[in-house]
Structures are given as C-alpha cells and as structure tokens.
Amino acid sequence: MGSRQRLQCLIMTVIIMAAAGAASGKEKNYSLEAEAGLGYDSNAFLAPENSYFDPFLNSLVQPEKRSGFFIPLALEGKHALGPENTRLLTTFSAASRLYPAGDLHNANAHQLKLTTGLEFLLRNKGRFKDTFFIGPVLGYHQEIYFDPDTGEERATTRTVESLADRYIYYRYGGEAELRVRTTPVRFALKATASQYNYDEVPLLDSLDHLYYRVGGEAEYDIFPATELNLSYSYYARDWDSRRARNLQGSLVNGTIRKYTYSEAGATVQQRLRKEWTIFLDYDRLWRSDEFAGYNDYTRNRYRLRSRYRFGGGSLLRAAVTYWDRSYPRAFAFDDPAFPRKDYRTWEGEARWELPLAGAWKFWSEYQFINQDTTDPRYDYKRHLIALGINRAL
C-alpha cells in the first residue's frame, strides 16, 4: 500500500470514529475538538543564520531564509463504548501545517494517530480513578526531505533522483498504561512498542526501525499548594538495516544502528494563587550508540512554565526552555577535521485562549527558537506567530 493510500485509510478511520461518536446514544460518551488558524513563519525551512563552508561540496554555502504564511489545522477526538468498568476507548488526533505560497510547499507537514483498546476501571474513589488500558496504535507522518539552505527537495548528486519521500512513514504497534490516582502518591506506568516503516528512496539506508519504551511517573503533594512529579523512562530505536558509524564518523558496511535512551525528570508545581500556577522542570537524557559510541550524547533541559486564568475565563500559558546537548565523540559534518558537535538552544512559547459564545474559542500563540551549534548546518533562529478558532463538541 502506497503512502497516499495509507493516509486515505487513516483519514477515513478518523472520520468514521468521529461520526460514530456524534451518532451515539443519549449519554455523551465522546469528545471532538477542531482547530484552524493562520500564522506567519520567519524561517520555514530552518535555514542557517550564517554562510558556512561545506566539506562535501567543497564550497561556501549561502543559505536562503524563506518566510511566509501557513495554515495550522488540528482535530482531536475520543470515543468510549460500553460500561465504565470495561469499555472500548478510541482516541485519535490529526494535525497539518500548510504553506500556501508555492515556494514554501516543501514545508507542508501532516501527521495522524489512532489508538483503540480496552480500558478497565480498577478502583473509583470520588472523582479519582485507577485504570488500565491496553490496545493497538496506528500512526502516519508525512514531511518533505528538503535542503534547509534552499528549501528545495533533496536529490541524489549524480542521477538527480528525488529523495523527497525519505521522512514519510507509517507505524503500527501497541501500548499499555496503568494509572493510579486514588492513593496519596499518584503514579502511572506505561509501555509501548511500534514498528516504523518508511518509504524507500534511492541510495540512502532505510530508516525502518523498531521503537519500544517503558517508563513511569509519580506525583505527590508536598504541601497543599506544592506538587512534586518524578519520571523515568527507557527506550530504544533499533533499525532494520541502517548502518552505524565508527569513531571516525564513517558509515560501516555490515553494521546495524541502534540507539538506547535513559531519561529522568523532575517537576515542581507551585500554585501561587487560585488562578496562577507555575512549573519548574528539569530532565536529563542519556543516549547510547550501541555500535561504537560515536553518536552518544547527553542532554540537559530546563524549563519554566506558567499558567494563568483571567477573570473572564481566558487562559494564558507561557514557557521558556533552555537545553544543551553534548556529543563526546561525534564531529560536525561527521568529519574529524571539524569540532565536536555541541548544541545550545533557547525556546519560548506562549498561547492565549479566549472563550467565545457556546463551545467556540479564539486563540493566539507565539513560538521562538534560537539554536546555537558547532555544526553550522543546524544553527538557526525561527519565530512563529498564529491565531485562529477552536471548536469543541
């Protein structure tokens, strides 16, 4: 089945589930939320800030930053069938970002996710519930493999064959989650596994791989207005045939690439007033390249978040994030003649939601990213601003 047919099948499934929810009985056992807007992107293809020397081309590259308008679209839904103690629960989400201008079409992106399975009610204590969910998951992702310097589709050097479909994939697998909310220490345990199947492109290694993850989190009210959340997860990406790199940065024939990850995090949530809550997050991620350790890295991330609800019901969310990622062995351009890879990044975001008549909401948001790295191909700045309408059923 081709990429277009897979996308059509998933879209039809989403539409059928939405219709089933809307047509269900007297008791509302579904939710559906749609969103659309208009935005402006200052750097649609993540073009580097400065010119740089490319050792593969043996020439100086002058990136072309392209900006323009985009249309964000999103649809989310949930449908439950059966009694509360054992029910069939289906959730889906779809999102697209469309760039109308012809020279920005390659920045278009689409993704879909559908999960359905059985949810068991283990315990009920007031408004708190302990549940266990298990079921299959399907997903689809489409974006163009483009050159950030120009925004054009990437192609093979000699034969000029298109590589545009390299990042189109579908995935299938399953997940299970236990959520316990009726005890003083609330916690959740989750396991998931999916096979990712990518469209094949000429000459380049296949990106098909198995992804699996296990982890959990626990939260506890330290004080009446203060909550502590701790989390940990272990996950891996095990490629079917993608080659690994040696310590000189070269691909090695006959090898299979595999990355494993360990991630630990902590969040302190503080309610300053009834309408105002702040969050302080920290997480640390270790990645291990299982072949020679070339692509090992450590990432530290710090985030400050705020949520404020105004008297009229409008809601403002804001966050500022700093993260750094250090590679002890990998080089920029995967060439030992260049510096070790190192990233330092600032991100900011804010979203304001204003309730309108009925179930309508107006929203506006802003995002900013400033990535500073020793690999000049990925050194960029980007601003996005958007506004739109949200409708919930």
VOPAGU-2260 file (C-alpha; in pm, 1 decimal, decimal comma):
REM VOPAGU-2260
SITE   aa  ch    i         X         Y         Z
SITE  MET   A    0       0,0       0,0       0,0
SITE  GLY   A    1     142,9     338,3    -103,7
SITE  SER   A    2     176,3     644,6     120,0
SITE  ARG   A    3    -128,4     814,4     -28,4
SITE  GLN   A    4    -347,2     505,2      20,5
SITE  ARG   A    5    -230,8     464,1     381,6
SITE  LEU   A    6    -309,0     830,4     450,6
SITE  GLN   A    7    -655,5     794,9     296,5
SITE  CYS   A    8    -729,3     486,2     508,2
SITE  LEU   A    9    -631,4     663,0     828,8
SITE  ILE   A   10    -831,8     974,4     740,3
SITE  MET   A   11   -1138,9     761,0     669,6
SITE  THR   A   12   -1092,9     582,6    1002,3
SITE  VAL   A   13   -1079,4     917,0    1183,7
SITE  ILE   A   14   -1394,7    1036,6    1006,1
SITE  ILE   A   15   -1579,7     712,6    1088,5
SITE  MET   A   16   -1484,7     733,7    1455,8
SITE  ALA   A   17   -1593,8    1098,7    1471,4
SITE  ALA   A   18   -1927,4    1009,0    1312,7
SITE  ALA   A   19   -1973,6     715,2    1549,8
SITE  GLY   A   20   -1923,0     943,8    1848,2
SITE  ALA   A   21   -2163,7    1205,3    1717,9
SITE  ALA   A   22   -2426,9     942,2    1643,8
SITE  SER   A   23   -2401,0     761,7    1977,7
SITE  GLY   A   24   -2684,6     747,7    2232,4
SITE  LYS   A   25   -2824,6     994,5    2480,4
SITE  GLU   A   26   -2527,6     993,8    2716,1
SITE  LYS   A   27   -2233,1    1185,1    2578,7
SITE  ASN   A   28   -1950,7     934,6    2553,3
SITE  TYR   A   29   -1734,3    1118,3    2303,6
SITE  SER   A   30   -1541,6    1440,4    2263,3
SITE  LEU   A   31   -1433,4    1614,9    1947,4
SITE  GLU   A   32   -1223,0    1926,5    1908,2
SITE  ALA   A   33   -1122,5    2103,9    1586,9
SITE  GLU   A   34    -886,2    2395,3    1534,3
SITE  ALA   A   35    -785,9    2612,5    1240,4
SITE  GLY   A   36    -591,3    2934,7    1203,6
SITE  LEU   A   37    -346,8    3148,2    1013,4
SITE  GLY   A   38      15,9    3202,3    1103,2
SITE  TYR   A   39     346,2    3351,9     992,8
SITE  ASP   A   40     676,6    3162,4     991,7
SITE  SER   A   41    1001,1    3360,2     977,3
SITE  ASN   A   42    1214,9    3061,0     872,6
SITE  ALA   A   43    1004,2    2785,8     716,6
SITE  PHE   A   44    1297,9    2559,7     622,4
SITE  LEU   A   45    1520,6    2623,5     928,4
SITE  ALA   A   46    1786,0    2788,5     714,9
SITE  PRO   A   47    2115,9    2853,2     898,9
SITE  GLU   A   48    2181,7    3205,3    1018,4
SITE  ASN   A   49    2521,5    3239,8     850,5
SITE  SER   A   50    2708,8    3120,3     545,8
SITE  TYR   A   51    2939,6    2824,4     601,9
SITE  PHE   A   52    3192,3    2601,7     428,7
SITE  ASP   A   53    3054,4    2261,4     328,5
SITE  PRO   A   54    3330,2    1997,6     301,2
SITE  PHE   A   55    3108,6    1770,1      88,1
SITE  LEU   A   56    3055,6    2042,6    -172,6
SITE  ASN   A   57    3399,9    2192,8    -111,3
SITE  SER   A   58    3246,8    2538,5    -137,6
SITE  LEU   A   59    3092,0    2820,5      63,9
SITE  VAL   A   60    2715,7    2788,1     115,1
SITE  GLN   A   61    2492,8    3096,8     130,6
SITE  PRO   A   62    2162,9    2986,8     293,6
SITE  GLU   A   63    1838,0    3138,7     164,4
SITE  LYS   A   64    1597,8    3209,1     450,4
SITE  ARG   A   65    1235,0    3187,2     337,3
SITE  SER   A   66     938,2    3318,1     531,4
SITE  GLY   A   67     565,8    3326,7     475,2
SITE  PHE   A   68     217,5    3238,5     593,5
SITE  PHE   A   69      92,5    2896,1     697,0
SITE  ILE   A   70    -241,5    2739,6     793,4
SITE  PRO   A   71    -240,9    2520,0    1106,7
SITE  LEU   A   72    -514,7    2256,9    1126,6
SITE  ALA   A   73    -584,7    2010,4    1408,3
SITE  LEU   A   74    -851,9    1757,6    1500,9
SITE  GLU   A   75    -867,4    1550,6    1820,3
SITE  GLY   A   76   -1130,1    1312,6    1945,7
SITE  LYS   A   77   -1216,2    1041,9    2195,4
SITE  HIS   A   78   -1496,2     785,6    2191,1
SITE  ALA   A   79   -1595,2     535,2    2462,6
SITE  LEU   A   80   -1821,5     237,3    2409,8
SITE  GLY   A   81   -1956,2      16,6    2687,9
SITE  PRO   A   82   -1997,2      40,0    3068,0
SITE  GLU   A   83   -1746,1     236,7    3272,2
SITE  ASN   A   84   -1585,7     -66,7    3436,6
SITE  THR   A   85   -1481,6    -213,2    3097,5
SITE  ARG   A   86   -1509,8      -2,3    2787,8
SITE  LEU   A   87   -1369,0      23,0    2437,6
SITE  LEU   A   88   -1178,1     352,1    2426,3
SITE  THR   A   89   -1068,5     509,3    2099,0
SITE  THR   A   90    -863,7     826,6    2062,4
SITE  PHE   A   91    -738,6     995,3    1750,7
SITE  SER   A   92    -550,9    1308,2    1650,6
SITE  ALA   A   93    -469,7    1470,7    1319,0
SITE  ALA   A   94    -258,7    1778,6    1252,1
SITE  SER   A   95    -134,3    1961,0     943,9
SITE  ARG   A   96      64,4    2270,9     870,3
SITE  LEU   A   97       2,6    2400,6     517,6
SITE  TYR   A   98     206,0    2672,3     344,6
SITE  PRO   A   99       0,1    2824,0      58,7
SITE  ALA   A  100     288,5    3001,7    -117,3
SITE  GLY   A  101     436,3    2794,1    -397,8
SITE  ASP   A  102     796,5    2835,4    -284,7
SITE  LEU   A  103     704,7    2707,8      63,7
SITE  HIS   A  104     508,9    2393,7     -28,3
SITE  ASN   A  105     800,0    2172,5      72,4
SITE  ALA   A  106     747,0    2281,1     435,3
SITE  ASN   A  107     400,0    2120,9     448,3
SITE  ALA   A  108     365,5    1851,6     715,3
SITE  HIS   A  109      90,8    1608,5     819,8
SITE  GLN   A  110      50,1    1352,8    1097,3
SITE  LEU   A  111    -220,9    1117,6    1220,6
SITE  LYS   A  112    -252,3     887,5    1521,2
SITE  LEU   A  113    -524,2     638,6    1611,8
SITE  THR   A  114    -539,1     428,7    1929,7
SITE  THR   A  115    -815,8     188,9    2028,6
SITE  GLY   A  116    -832,3     -66,6    2306,4
SITE  LEU   A  117    -987,7    -177,1    2631,2
SITE  GLU   A  118    -986,7      41,5    2941,5
SITE  PHE   A  119   -1059,3    -128,7    3276,1
SITE  LEU   A  120   -1173,6      62,8    3582,8
SITE  LEU   A  121    -981,8     -87,0    3874,4
SITE  ARG   A  122   -1093,4     145,4    4152,1
SITE  ASN   A  123   -1310,1     451,9    4192,5
SITE  LYS   A  124   -1271,5     698,8    4479,4
SITE  GLY   A  125   -1477,3    1012,4    4432,3
SITE  ARG   A  126   -1358,8    1185,9    4118,9
SITE  PHE   A  127   -1033,5     987,9    4116,7
SITE  LYS   A  128    -998,0     661,4    3925,7
SITE  ASP   A  129    -745,3     382,3    3881,7
SITE  THR   A  130    -746,4     248,7    3525,3
SITE  PHE   A  131    -560,6       8,4    3299,6
SITE  PHE   A  132    -557,2      47,1    2920,4
SITE  ILE   A  133    -421,2    -185,8    2652,8
SITE  GLY   A  134    -462,9    -169,7    2277,4
SITE  PRO   A  135    -309,3    -120,5    1932,7
SITE  VAL   A  136    -186,4     209,3    1789,8
SITE  LEU   A  137    -151,3     329,7    1429,7
SITE  GLY   A  138      23,5     640,9    1303,9
SITE  TYR   A  139     120,5     824,8     987,5
SITE  HIS   A  140     368,7    1107,1     929,8
SITE  GLN   A  141     449,4    1298,8     613,2
SITE  GLU   A  142     703,7    1570,3     554,3
SITE  ILE   A  143     935,3    1653,9     268,0
SITE  TYR   A  144    1308,1    1582,5     294,8
SITE  PHE   A  145    1434,6    1925,8     190,2
SITE  ASP   A  146    1760,6    2116,4     190,5
SITE  PRO   A  147    1740,5    2383,3     466,5
SITE  ASP   A  148    1977,5    2605,7     268,8
SITE  THR   A  149    1739,6    2638,4     -27,9
SITE  GLY   A  150    1406,1    2478,8      66,0
SITE  GLU   A  151    1430,0    2253,4    -239,5
SITE  GLU   A  152    1372,6    1877,8    -234,9
SITE  ARG   A  153    1688,7    1680,6    -175,7
SITE  ALA   A  154    1807,8    1460,7    -461,2
SITE  THR   A  155    2093,1    1222,4    -537,8
SITE  THR   A  156    2405,6    1403,8    -655,7
SITE  ARG   A  157    2482,1    1217,6    -978,1
SITE  THR   A  158    2146,8    1088,3   -1102,6
SITE  VAL   A  159    1931,7    1370,1    -953,8
SITE  GLU   A  160    1672,3    1121,0    -825,1
SITE  SER   A  161    1432,2    1267,5    -571,0
SITE  LEU   A  162    1480,5    1187,8    -202,6
SITE  ALA   A  163    1173,7    1390,0    -101,5
SITE  ASP   A  164     984,1    1093,4      48,9
SITE  ARG   A  165    1257,0     993,1     295,5
SITE  TYR   A  166    1061,2    1116,2     601,1
SITE  ILE   A  167     723,7     964,2     510,5
SITE  TYR   A  168     633,3     673,8     734,8
SITE  TYR   A  169     351,9     481,5     894,1
SITE  ARG   A  170     376,3     292,5    1221,3
SITE  TYR   A  171     183,5      21,7    1395,5
SITE  GLY   A  172     216,1    -132,4    1737,8
SITE  GLY   A  173      56,6    -135,7    2079,1
SITE  GLU   A  174      62,7      29,8    2416,9
SITE  ALA   A  175     -43,9     -38,8    2773,6
SITE  GLU   A  176     -83,1     202,7    3064,6
SITE  LEU   A  177    -167,8     169,8    3431,9
SITE  ARG   A  178    -283,8     489,9    3603,5
SITE  VAL   A  179    -335,3     501,4    3980,3
SITE  ARG   A  180    -495,5     824,0    4108,8
SITE  THR   A  181    -667,3     710,6    4433,0
SITE  THR   A  182    -355,5     686,8    4652,4
SITE  PRO   A  183    -156,4     967,8    4820,8
SITE  VAL   A  184     130,3     901,4    4578,0
SITE  ARG   A  185     -30,6     904,1    4235,6
SITE  PHE   A  186     158,9     720,3    3964,1
SITE  ALA   A  187     145,1     582,7    3611,6
SITE  LEU   A  188     332,1     304,3    3432,5
SITE  LYS   A  189     339,4     284,2    3053,3
SITE  ALA   A  190     485,4      54,9    2788,6
SITE  THR   A  191     468,2      96,4    2412,5
SITE  ALA   A  192     622,6     -64,1    2104,4
SITE  SER   A  193     584,5      28,7    1736,3
SITE  GLN   A  194     733,3     -70,4    1404,4
SITE  TYR   A  195     813,4     232,1    1185,5
SITE  ASN   A  196     803,2     170,0     809,5
SITE  TYR   A  197     944,0     446,1     588,6
SITE  ASP   A  198     911,0     500,0     216,2
SITE  GLU   A  199    1224,6     382,9      38,3
SITE  VAL   A  200    1441,5     630,8    -151,0
SITE  PRO   A  201    1739,7     572,8    -382,2
SITE  LEU   A  202    2088,6     505,6    -241,8
SITE  LEU   A  203    2023,4     600,4     122,6
SITE  ASP   A  204    1989,0     346,2     403,3
SITE  SER   A  205    1635,8     253,2     503,9
SITE  LEU   A  206    1503,5     424,3     817,1
SITE  ASP   A  207    1269,1     134,4     908,5
SITE  HIS   A  208    1306,5      50,4    1276,4
SITE  LEU   A  209    1151,2     -87,6    1592,2
SITE  TYR   A  210    1077,2     160,0    1870,1
SITE  TYR   A  211     996,5      49,2    2222,7
SITE  ARG   A  212     964,0     236,1    2550,7
SITE  VAL   A  213     888,9     161,2    2916,4
SITE  GLY   A  214     860,5     416,6    3191,6
SITE  GLY   A  215     661,9     572,9    3465,5
SITE  GLU   A  216     597,8     879,3    3674,0
SITE  ALA   A  217     484,9     955,5    4027,4
SITE  GLU   A  218     347,8    1270,7    4184,8
SITE  TYR   A  219     297,3    1373,4    4544,4
SITE  ASP   A  220     154,9    1680,6    4718,1
SITE  ILE   A  221     444,5    1804,9    4932,9
SITE  PHE   A  222     232,0    2092,0    5063,6
SITE  PRO   A  223    -130,1    2187,5    4989,8
SITE  ALA   A  224     -15,9    2418,4    4706,4
SITE  THR   A  225     302,3    2233,5    4602,8
SITE  GLU   A  226     330,0    1915,7    4399,4
SITE  LEU   A  227     639,4    1712,6    4305,6
SITE  ASN   A  228     648,3    1493,3    3994,8
SITE  LEU   A  229     928,8    1243,8    3921,7
SITE  SER   A  230     961,1    1044,3    3599,4
SITE  TYR   A  231    1187,8     793,6    3432,4
SITE  SER   A  232    1179,6     609,8    3100,0
SITE  TYR   A  233    1399,0     377,8    2898,7
SITE  TYR   A  234    1353,9     346,6    2525,6
SITE  ALA   A  235    1530,7     234,6    2209,9
SITE  ARG   A  236    1533,9     268,3    1833,9
SITE  ASP   A  237    1658,2     -48,2    1664,4
SITE  TRP   A  238    1697,6      -2,7    1288,2
SITE  ASP   A  239    1638,1    -288,6    1046,8
SITE  SER   A  240    1931,8    -214,8     813,7
SITE  ARG   A  241    2062,7     137,9     874,5
SITE  ARG   A  242    2441,6     136,9     906,5
SITE  ALA   A  243    2624,2     260,8    1215,3
SITE  ARG   A  244    2924,2     495,7    1224,6
SITE  ASN   A  245    3271,2     424,8    1358,8
SITE  LEU   A  246    3467,8     664,8    1577,7
SITE  GLN   A  247    3594,5     849,8    1268,0
SITE  GLY   A  248    3234,2     928,6    1167,5
SITE  SER   A  249    3228,4     689,5     868,0
SITE  LEU   A  250    2943,5     451,4     788,0
SITE  VAL   A  251    3047,4      87,7     831,9
SITE  ASN   A  252    2907,8    -175,3     596,3
SITE  GLY   A  253    2760,1    -482,6     762,8
SITE  THR   A  254    2661,8    -297,5    1082,7
SITE  ILE   A  255    2316,4    -217,2    1221,0
SITE  ARG   A  256    2248,0     106,6    1406,4
SITE  LYS   A  257    2077,7     102,1    1745,2
SITE  TYR   A  258    2030,8     383,1    1997,8
SITE  THR   A  259    1915,5     335,2    2356,7
SITE  TYR   A  260    1796,2     617,0    2581,8
SITE  SER   A  261    1754,2     674,7    2953,0
SITE  GLU   A  262    1560,3     982,1    3061,8
SITE  ALA   A  263    1490,3    1109,3    3412,4
SITE  GLY   A  264    1297,0    1420,3    3505,6
SITE  ALA   A  265    1152,3    1620,9    3790,2
SITE  THR   A  266     883,4    1890,3    3805,5
SITE  VAL   A  267     784,9    2115,2    4093,9
SITE  GLN   A  268     436,7    2262,6    4055,1
SITE  GLN   A  269     351,5    2562,8    4272,1
SITE  ARG   A  270       7,0    2722,2    4292,9
SITE  LEU   A  271      67,1    3088,7    4373,2
SITE  ARG   A  272    -300,0    3181,3    4364,5
SITE  LYS   A  273    -617,1    3004,2    4264,6
SITE  GLU   A  274    -579,9    3133,0    3910,1
SITE  TRP   A  275    -199,6    3118,4    3877,7
SITE  THR   A  276      28,6    2811,9    3875,1
SITE  ILE   A  277     395,3    2787,5    3782,7
SITE  PHE   A  278     603,3    2479,9    3695,9
SITE  LEU   A  279     978,1    2427,1    3715,3
SITE  ASP   A  280    1101,3    2131,7    3506,6
SITE  TYR   A  281    1436,0    1961,2    3470,5
SITE  ASP   A  282    1517,4    1645,4    3276,9
SITE  ARG   A  283    1835,3    1470,9    3171,8
SITE  LEU   A  284    1865,3    1235,8    2875,9
SITE  TRP   A  285    2146,5     991,6    2802,4
SITE  ARG   A  286    2171,1     837,4    2455,5
SITE  SER   A  287    2396,5     541,8    2383,8
SITE  ASP   A  288    2509,9     443,9    2034,2
SITE  GLU   A  289    2534,1      66,8    2073,3
SITE  PHE   A  290    2791,7       9,4    1797,0
SITE  ALA   A  291    3097,0     223,5    1875,5
SITE  GLY   A  292    2951,6     505,1    2083,6
SITE  TYR   A  293    3008,7     764,5    1811,0
SITE  ASN   A  294    2662,0     922,2    1843,6
SITE  ASP   A  295    2641,1     908,0    2223,8
SITE  TYR   A  296    2514,5    1230,1    2377,9
SITE  THR   A  297    2387,1    1382,1    2699,1
SITE  ARG   A  298    2110,2    1641,7    2704,7
SITE  ASN   A  299    2009,0    1869,0    2992,5
SITE  ARG   A  300    1682,4    2061,0    2968,5
SITE  TYR   A  301    1549,0    2333,3    3199,4
SITE  ARG   A  302    1201,5    2481,4    3165,9
SITE  LEU   A  303     990,3    2739,2    3345,3
SITE  ARG   A  304     616,8    2728,3    3271,4
SITE  SER   A  305     327,2    2945,3    3382,1
SITE  ARG   A  306     -49,5    2905,5    3359,3
SITE  TYR   A  307    -280,4    3195,6    3443,4
SITE  ARG   A  308    -659,9    3205,1    3416,4
SITE  PHE   A  309    -814,7    3551,1    3397,0
SITE  GLY   A  310   -1145,5    3653,5    3548,6
SITE  GLY   A  311   -1330,7    3638,4    3217,1
SITE  GLY   A  312   -1230,2    3275,7    3165,4
SITE  SER   A  313    -940,8    3337,5    2925,6
SITE  LEU   A  314    -627,9    3130,2    2978,5
SITE  LEU   A  315    -263,5    3223,9    2922,7
SITE  ARG   A  316       9,2    2959,2    2906,4
SITE  ALA   A  317     375,1    3051,6    2866,4
SITE  ALA   A  318     707,1    2868,0    2884,3
SITE  VAL   A  319    1075,8    2936,5    2838,9
SITE  THR   A  320    1317,9    2647,9    2784,7
SITE  TYR   A  321    1693,9    2610,6    2767,4
SITE  TRP   A  322    1862,4    2285,6    2669,0
SITE  ASP   A  323    2211,0    2174,4    2582,0
SITE  ARG   A  324    2325,3    1857,8    2408,3
SITE  SER   A  325    2686,3    1743,3    2407,7
SITE  TYR   A  326    2845,2    1469,6    2196,3
SITE  PRO   A  327    3173,2    1343,8    2345,1
SITE  ARG   A  328    3278,5    1167,2    2020,9
SITE  ALA   A  329    3077,1    1295,9    1721,1
SITE  PHE   A  330    3201,1    1570,8    1488,3
SITE  ALA   A  331    3028,2    1843,1    1288,9
SITE  PHE   A  332    2975,4    1711,8     933,4
SITE  ASP   A  333    3081,6    1371,2    1077,1
SITE  ASP   A  334    3435,8    1474,6     985,4
SITE  PRO   A  335    3724,9    1459,9    1238,6
SITE  ALA   A  336    3865,1    1779,7    1084,0
SITE  PHE   A  337    3574,6    1974,3    1239,4
SITE  PRO   A  338    3482,9    2045,2    1604,6
SITE  ARG   A  339    3287,2    1814,0    1830,8
SITE  LYS   A  340    2910,8    1850,6    1795,8
SITE  ASP   A  341    2753,4    2066,8    2062,2
SITE  TYR   A  342    2411,4    2234,4    2087,0
SITE  ARG   A  343    2286,3    2525,8    2299,7
SITE  THR   A  344    1922,1    2619,5    2244,4
SITE  TRP   A  345    1667,6    2867,2    2382,2
SITE  GLU   A  346    1296,6    2821,8    2317,1
SITE  GLY   A  347     999,0    3033,9    2413,0
SITE  GLU   A  348     626,5    2992,7    2364,1
SITE  ALA   A  349     300,1    3148,8    2473,8
SITE  ARG   A  350     -63,7    3071,0    2399,5
SITE  TRP   A  351    -372,5    3272,5    2492,1
SITE  GLU   A  352    -725,2    3127,5    2471,7
SITE  LEU   A  353   -1041,2    3338,2    2494,3
SITE  PRO   A  354   -1383,3    3168,0    2532,4
SITE  LEU   A  355   -1647,7    3285,9    2288,0
SITE  ALA   A  356   -2016,3    3201,6    2255,8
SITE  GLY   A  357   -2104,4    2835,1    2301,9
SITE  ALA   A  358   -1811,0    2595,8    2262,2
SITE  TRP   A  359   -1605,5    2833,5    2048,3
SITE  LYS   A  360   -1267,9    2974,8    2149,1
SITE  PHE   A  361   -1032,3    3227,5    1997,3
SITE  TRP   A  362    -660,9    3150,5    2036,4
SITE  SER   A  363    -331,3    3313,2    1953,9
SITE  GLU   A  364      20,1    3182,2    2006,3
SITE  TYR   A  365     385,2    3269,1    1960,0
SITE  GLN   A  366     691,9    3043,9    1939,1
SITE  PHE   A  367    1060,8    3122,8    1921,8
SITE  ILE   A  368    1370,9    2908,2    1888,3
SITE  ASN   A  369    1736,5    3009,7    1881,7
SITE  GLN   A  370    1966,5    2713,2    1819,4
SITE  ASP   A  371    2340,4    2765,0    1850,3
SITE  THR   A  372    2558,6    2471,1    1745,5
SITE  THR   A  373    2910,1    2387,1    1634,3
SITE  ASP   A  374    2758,2    2226,2    1323,1
SITE  PRO   A  375    2668,8    2534,8    1115,4
SITE  ARG   A  376    2409,8    2345,9     908,8
SITE  TYR   A  377    2176,2    2344,6    1211,0
SITE  ASP   A  378    2245,4    2689,1    1355,8
SITE  TYR   A  379    1923,3    2886,9    1309,0
SITE  LYS   A  380    1658,0    3117,7    1451,6
SITE  ARG   A  381    1284,3    3093,9    1399,4
SITE  HIS   A  382     973,9    3290,0    1500,5
SITE  LEU   A  383     616,5    3168,6    1452,7
SITE  ILE   A  384     303,1    3363,1    1533,1
SITE  ALA   A  385     -50,6    3238,9    1471,8
SITE  LEU   A  386    -414,6    3295,3    1564,0
SITE  GLY   A  387    -732,2    3107,5    1499,2
SITE  ILE   A  388   -1056,2    2948,0    1617,5
SITE  ASN   A  389   -1118,4    2633,9    1820,9
SITE  ARG   A  390   -1448,4    2443,8    1839,9
SITE  ALA   A  391   -1524,7    2168,4    2091,7
SITE  LEU   A  392   -1817,6    1925,7    2087,7
